[in-house]
Amino acid sequence: MEKQTLINKLKDAVGPEYVLHSDMDLTLYGYDASLQKGKPDVVVLPNSTEEVSKVVRLAYEEKVPVIGRGSGTNLSGGTIPVKGGIVVHFSRMNRVLEVDLPNRTVTVEPGVITLDLQTMLLKKGFVYAPDPASQKVSTLGGNFGENSGGPHCLKYGVTTNHVLGAELVLHDGTVIWTGGKSQDNPGYDLTGLLVGSEGTLGIATKIMLKLIPPPEAVKTMLAVYDAIEDASNTVSAIISEGIVPATLEMMDNLVLKAVEESVHAGYPMDAAAVLIIELDGMIDGMDRQAEKIMEICKRHKVRDIRLAKSEAERAALWAGRKGAFGAVARLRPSYLVCDGTVPRTKLPEVLSKVLEVGKKYELPIGNVFHAGDGNLHPLILFDERNEEMLERVHKAAAEILKICADAGGTISGEHGIGTEKLKEMSLVFSENDIGFMRSIKKAFDPHDMWNPGKVIPPASA
Ligand SMILES: Cc1cc2nc3c(=O)[nH]c(=O)nc-3n(C[C@H](O)[C@H](O)[C@H](O)COP(=O)(O)OP(=O)(O)OC[C@H]3O[C@@H](n4cnc5c(N)ncnc54)[C@H](O)[C@@H]3O)c2cc1C
């Protein structure tokens, strides 16, 4: 089919004003928060499942790729149209469809912004727990696609632990439901398979999420260290004492200095590292737990440990952490975020190897990460306009992921594989593992039209 004929049919499906195809529009939808770039053939903004189904059916008949898109904040190239095709942008499908407090569920369309939902639910006395640092802008559809994590996921689990079910559009436009409000759903756990599949098996048009009550009390502490190693050892010690705080986040000197200059969160600029340790839960016993944590911090040479005394102080500590990726723009025009996970006892060893990689490739590397999960985010700082430097950045990133894999960890904690880590899949999966993933992909997507070129490396790679 001619491109213009496809565009006309898409206009019939979703309405002419919701089909974008000017050169400017296609360029704008050609990138995300990764370093990759591509270009779709056309962008559609559907308003209902029925419209998504019509678009997908057309794509299926014409064997045209379909790429689901929320806010495009993923960090691994997950929304890059590497083979052109139709970008389905969910910004108009942003309704909260049902809040069922007795059953503690909420059902949303994929374009709902994560923080908007959380703010709305809190007013009703409930919490949707996963809190990616991008929650002000990320969508629930994107969180579903990436199986997103966040600071509080140490205690509460990542997105998949909070998705109860979903309405899915399959490759030929068929609509199905997986999961639901029951505790245990019979049959295959298709919801579990789809969460984190980065739009490569189907797209969600409705998502049912679990609600939990908010904690009775919260205590947030800032622990300041003169050595990263001491901060890392504190993390392992807290967990091995049987305490699971709500968050255990770490920032090193390079990052915390940039953050302090931009957000004024109250971090000491001369510290080697800080930990943000948050406890939440029942009031009873919380003081005792906080004292225990302070004692562990002291055992590991903490220089200073401060308890946030007011909601404003607590908010400032978090504004710093959540603004960290933005703040490093003060240091260099571009950054690449690596996302690897290691057993938390390996943090000191792996962090020092990461710094060695920075020295080897003459690139500044800062660290801001979910230390409790052992989920590292080395930020490699550079200038994208310098091609030779960009090459060094990619080499350094690949080396860091290998260090994580060699330490018994893996190549992603929450940012997915996308296009950026296809080569690294072989560091943690055998050819048999990857072959089996290919056969699942084929069963869901015989013509490779769902977000092609992502997650699974091509057979020849
Ligand atoms: C400053 C910053 C901080 C971040 N912090 C975190 C963090 O703490 N934790 C974390 O996990 N991530 C973090 N991220 C990464 C990113 O925000 C998350 O991956 C987020 O879930 C992406 O949401 P989005 O709406 O932007 O999705 P997009 O980037 O638009 O899409 C992400 C993936 O989901 C697929 N997708 C989109 N909609 C659907 C759908 N309806 N059905 C199926 N698949 C779909 C897309 O095809 C793509 O593969 C951060 C990013 C930035 C820029």
The ligand as an ORCA input file, in Angstrom:
! r2SCAN-3c Opt
* xyz 0 1
  C      15.254     11.594     34.543
  C      14.819     10.178     34.388
  C      14.695      9.372     35.523
  C      14.288      8.038     35.406
  N      14.155      7.284     36.519
  C      13.739      6.009     36.425
  C      13.597      5.187     37.594
  O      13.827      5.607     38.722
  N      13.181      3.917     37.413
  C      12.890      3.411     36.176
  O      12.517      2.245     36.085
  N      13.027      4.152     35.062
  C      13.429      5.436     35.148
  N      13.566      6.195     34.018
  C      13.265      5.603     32.693
  C      11.812      5.844     32.193
  O      11.270      7.013     32.744
  C      10.919      4.643     32.500
  O      11.349      3.547     31.716
  C       9.427      4.896     32.211
  O       8.649      3.795     32.602
  C       9.125      5.170     30.741
  O       7.816      5.698     30.669
  P       7.338      6.469     29.366
  O       5.902      6.827     29.514
  O       8.242      7.581     29.049
  O       7.470      5.297     28.299
  P       8.137      5.298     26.849
  O       9.572      5.674     26.928
  O       7.297      6.064     25.909
  O       8.015      3.739     26.490
  C       8.771      2.789     27.200
  C       8.567      1.395     26.602
  O       7.244      0.957     26.872
  C       6.573      0.622     25.658
  N       5.202      1.036     25.827
  C       4.692      2.290     25.931
  N       3.368      2.248     26.095
  C       3.007      0.934     26.114
  C       1.778      0.239     26.257
  N       0.647      0.899     26.373
  N       1.791     -1.112     26.215
  C       2.958     -1.809     26.087
  N       4.165     -1.191     25.940
  C       4.182      0.156     25.963
  C       7.301      1.398     24.567
  O       7.147      0.816     23.304
  C       8.729      1.334     25.084
  O       9.316      0.105     24.734
  C      14.002      7.518     34.108
  C      14.115      8.327     32.978
  C      14.530      9.631     33.104
  C      14.637     10.470     31.856
*
